[in-house]
């Protein structure tokens, strides 16, 4: 029985991860480009109504989840594939809930975002801690921590957020 050293196993895993990321890098670029385009459009047209924002965020989440899911098609052998698949499902489900009833989504937007940021943050922290020997694992950890902190900040400001959303709903 041949035993591989920890360093050799880590090197094999690093090379496999690099190969997989390189293989699907186009999908990652497409997803990132669409998210950048959506952000620029949001900055250019700040006067869009609350309903349009909910509609936009709903479709953005769905498309983002679909593209992330497409990027996972041939990546079943990648470590923590199931955590990434849960992330894909979360993107698509939250986006569909936004689109289901735009008027009521205005009232539930804050709570949905809290759940989304919390679960996404926790999954990234778990993923970062499991890939800790790899370079740049700290950026994944930081991303997860920022998501968790954002969820708690939104939770702490829920009365103010709910008032703003309820006030906007009267314009419907």
N, C-alpha and C positions, 0 to 999 in steps of 0.2 A: 504494500500500500504506500503510495507516494504522497508525502505531505508537502504542501506548498507553504512557503514562509508568508507571514503577514504582509511584508513589503511587496512580495511578488504578486500576491492576491490583490492588493490595493492597486498595483500597477495595471494588472489585467482589467480590473473594474474601471479605472480611470480611462484606459484606452477604449473600452467598450462604450462608456458614457460619451466620450469625445466623438466616437464614430456615429453614435445614435443622434447626438445633437447636430452634428454636421449634416447627417442625412436628412433631417427634418428642419433645417435652419430656414428654408424658404417659408414654411408655414409659420414659424415664429416671427419672421420679418413681416409677413402679411398681416398677422394679428396685431403686431405692434404698430404698423403703418395705419391700419384702420382705427386703432385707438387714438393715435396722434391726430388723425384727420377729424375724428369726432370731437376731440378737445379744442382744436382750432375753430371748428364751426360753432361750438358753444361760446367761445370768447368773442367771435365776430357778431353773433346775434343774441345778445343778453336779454332782449325784450321778449323772447319767446315765452308763451304762457306756460303755466305749471303743467297743464295737460300734455303739451308738446314735449316737455322735459321728461315726464314719466314715460311717454311713448318712445322717445329717443333712447333713454336708458334701458328700457325693456328690450328693444331690438339689439342694442349694443351688447347687452349681456348674452342674448341668445346667439348672435353671430360669434361672439368671443368664445362661448362654450363650444360651438360647433367647430370652429377652427382649432381650438385646443384639442377637441376630441379627434379631429382628423389627424392632428400631429401625433396622437397616441396610437394610431392604427397598427403600426408595425413595431410598437415599443413595449410589447407585453413583457419582455425580458428585462426591462429597465427596473432598477430598484424602486420600490414604492409606487408601482404602477397604479395600484388601487387607490392610493391617496389622490393621485392626479385625476383618476376617473371620478372620484367623489367630487373633486373640484369642478370638473366638466358638468356633472349633473347639477351641482349647485348653481352654476352660471345659467344653465338653461331653465331650470325650475323657477328661479327668482325672476328672470326675464319674462317668462310666460305669466307669472302672477302679476307683474306690472301691467301687461297688456290686456289681461282678462277683463278688468273693469277700471278704466282710467280714473274715474271720479273717486272711487273708494281707495285706489292706489295712492292718491295724494295723502290720505290720512294714515296709511300704513307704511309709507315710504321710509320713515325714520326707523321703525322697528325692523323692517326687512333689511335695511342697510346694516343695522347693528348685528343681526344674526349673520349676515354675509361676511362682514369684516371679521367677526369673532371666529367663525369656523375656518375661513381662509387663513387667518393669522395663526390659529392653532395648528392647522395642517402644515403650514410653512415652517413653524418652529420645530415641529416633530421631524419634518423632513431634513431641516438644517442640522439638527442634533444627530441624525443618523448618518449624514454624509460629512461629519465634522473633519475627518482627516483630509478631505479634498480642498484644493485651493478655492478661495472665495466663498466658502460655506457661510461666512459671517454676513455676507450681503443677503442671503436667503433668510438667515436668522433675523437680521434687521428689518427686512420686509415683513416678516411675520409679527414681530414686536410692534411695528408701526400699525399694522392692521388691528391688533388687539387694543392698542392705546386709542386708536380712532373709534373703535366700537365703544369703549368706556367713555370717551369724550361725548359721543353722540347720546349715550344713555344718560349722562349727567345733565345734558341740556335738553332733555325730552320735553319739559313743559314749554320752553321757548320754541322749540322746533314744531311741536304740535300746534301751538297758537298760530305760527306763521303758515303752516300747511292748511289749517282750518280757515284762516282768513282768506287764503288764495282760493279755497273751494267755493266761496260765495260768488266768485267771478264766473263759475261754470254756468 
